[in-house]
Amino acid sequence: MAYVPGTTLHTLVTTFGALPERQVVRYTQQLLQALAVCHRSGIIHRDLTSTNVLLTLHDRVVIIDFASARVLGGGNPQARVSNCTPLTPLWSAPEMYTTALYSCAVDIWSLGCVVLELLTGRLPSFTPTSQTATGAHEPLNTIYRLTSTDSTFVLPSTVTPDATRFLQSCFERNPSLRITAQQALLHPWIQSYTPPSHIC
């Protein structure tokens, strides 16, 4: 595996706090492009978090740590894989706790968690910042809220309507209705960013 110099998105957010939305759109677009390739190849990352995304010296994001990835039978992105213990509770989709099988859709939920963290500078939470109680981010609390309630992560009022709708599509509880990586690339929020053209 090639060595990629850079820092993780988690370190970036920890150091600088919430990122400008335009910057988040740029990184999200790049992540979706990578996920679309993985999912077309039948690969589920299963542990997509801000600590598993590197920001290179050229301002490109790279997904790392595929140690927990699973390959779907026949490379079919609609196929499902047998459930295994979720690795990072705050970024794990509800179905990873409640069903025997899950699909590439779990990566999209995790992507939404990463995007929310970048936009807010905080870990995904079910509780408004002003009401955050001790233990609000404890894994057991998160697992309970994901599996026993219809709670959704709180989105700050500073997030634009398009970004809110994008996150809502990532946090669709029914995995069969959750947006795919390919569909997400066509979402208005993602389409609002146009990569700069490079003149050689």
N, C-alpha and C positions, 0 to 999 in steps of 0.2 A: 504494500500500500504506500502511495506517495506521501511524503511529508509536506504538510501545508502550514506555513507560518501564519500566525494571526492570533486573535483573541476570541473568546466565546461571546455570544450575544448576552449571556448572563453577566459576564464580567463587564461588558459595555454598559448594561442597564444599571448594574450595581454602582458603577463609577459615575455615570452621568445622569441617571434617572430616566424618566420618560423621554422617548425620542420623538422628533417631529414626525407628523403623520406621513408626509411625503417620503421620508426616509424609510419608514416602516412599510409603506406600500412597495417601495423598491425591493426591500429584502424579502417581503412576502411573495412578490412575483417570482423572484429567483428560487425561493423554496418550493413554490408550486411547480415550477418547471422541473425541478429535480424530482419531486414526488410523482409527477405525471410520468416521468421516465421509469421510475421504480415500479409504479403500479401497473404500467403497461407490461412490464417484465414479470409481473406477479410477485413483487417483493414488498412486504410490509416491514417498515422500520421498527415499529412497536414501542420505541422509546424516544420519540422526537420531543426534545426539550431545548430550552435556551442554552443549556450546557453542552448539548450535542450539535450545536451549530457554530461553526467558526466563521469569523469575519476576516477575510484575507487582507493583505496589505493593499490590494487593488479594489477594496470596497465591494467584494463579492462574498456571498455567503455559501458555505459548503457544509452539507450534512455529514456528520462523522459518527463513529461508533455504531457499526452495523452488527455488533456481536449478538444482539438479541433479535435480529431480523428473522423473518420466516419467509419461505418461498411457497407460494400457492401452487397447487397442482395444475400442471399444464400451462402455467403462466397466465391464468385467467384472472383478471383483476376483480371479477365478480365472485370468485370462489371464496371459500372460508377456510380458516385454519383453526385447529383445535386450540382451545383456550389454555393459556399459561398464566402464571401469576403476574399481574401487572407490575411494572418495574418502578414507575414514579407516579404515585397516587395523584398528585396535583395536575398531572398532564394526561392521565389515563381516561379513556372514554368509558361511559357507564356500562356498555356491553361487555367490557373486559372483566367486570365483576359479576355480571348477571347471566351470561349465556355461555353455552358450551363451545360456540364457534363465533368467530368474528372475522371481519374483512379489512380491506385497505381503508375503510371508513374511519378506523381508529386513528390513523395518522392525521386525518383532517381535523378531528376533534383536538388532537394534540397541537396541531398547527394553530388552531384558534387560540389555544392557551398561550402559545408563544407570542402571537400577535398581540393579545391582550396585555401580556407582560411588557412588551415593547412600548405600547401606547400609554400605559399607566405608570410604568416603572415599579410595579408591584406584582406579586404573585397572584394568579387567578384566585378570586374570592367570591363567596356567595353573600358576603356582608358588605354594605357600604363602608367606605373608609372611616367615616365619622362614628360608625357603630362597631367597628372591628373589635372583637373581644379576644382575650388571651386564649390561645388554642384554636383560633379560627382557621389556621392553616395546617392544623395537625392532620396527618393522614387519615386517622379513623373518622374524624369529623367530616372530611372531604368524601370518603367512601360512603358514609351514611347519607350525606346530602345527595350524592350522585345516584344512589341505588334505592333510597327509600322515600324520596320526595320528588316533586316536579321543579325543584329549585333550579335556577339558572345563574350563571355568573353575573355579577353586577357590572354594568358598563357605565363608565363615567359620562357625565353630560358633555364633557369636552370632545368626545368622540363624534365625528361627523355622521350624518344619517347613512351615507353609503358604507362607511366602516362598520357602523352598528348592524346594518343588514348583512354585511359580509360575515361578521362574527356570529350572528344568529343562525346563518346557514351552516356554519361550522359546528355550532352547538346544538344542531337538531338531534333530539334524543333518539329518534328512530334512525338507525344507521342506513337503512335502505332508502331513506329520504334525504339523508345528509348529502350536501354538495360534494362532487368528486373533484379531484385536482384539475382535471381537464375542464370541467364546467367552471371551476373557480377562476381559472385564467381568463374567462370571458366575463367575469363579474364586473359591473361598472366601477367598483372601487379599484380593482386591479387594472382595468383598462384606462383609468384616469392617469396612470403613469406611463410615459413613453420613454424608453431608454434612449440616452443620447447617442447620436450617430457618430461613429469614429471616422475621421477623415485620414486616410493613409497618405 
